[in-house]
């Protein structure tokens, strides 16, 4: 079912519009700056020589998800539901 929804969103161009909205909203709420600061803290704590990109990704993924505002998650979910309701077959 997830694949079908993803396919429909992609085919209609809605997926790209949602991604652009997400990027803009995350920047607007300071999410990117918060995550950037967290990355810097992790690198300072572990030392530049001891951190790989893969380590950094693992370290910040959970933090990044937590920092996404609930209101933004709800807005995206509402937009997806509205899209699916409008384009139901």
Secondary structure as the mmCIF struct_conf table of DSSP 4:
data_model
#
loop_
_struct_conf.conf_type_id
_struct_conf.id
_struct_conf.beg_label_comp_id
_struct_conf.beg_label_asym_id
_struct_conf.beg_label_seq_id
_struct_conf.end_label_comp_id
_struct_conf.end_label_asym_id
_struct_conf.end_label_seq_id
HELX_RH_AL_P HELX_RH_AL_P1 UNK A 2 UNK A 11
TURN_TY1_P TURN_TY1_P1 UNK A 12 UNK A 13
HELX_RH_AL_P HELX_RH_AL_P2 UNK A 14 UNK A 28
TURN_TY1_P TURN_TY1_P2 UNK A 29 UNK A 30
HELX_RH_AL_P HELX_RH_AL_P3 UNK A 31 UNK A 46
HELX_RH_3T_P HELX_RH_3T_P1 UNK A 48 UNK A 50
HELX_RH_AL_P HELX_RH_AL_P4 UNK A 53 UNK A 67
BEND BEND1 UNK A 68 UNK A 68
HELX_RH_AL_P HELX_RH_AL_P5 UNK A 70 UNK A 86
TURN_TY1_P TURN_TY1_P3 UNK A 87 UNK A 87
#
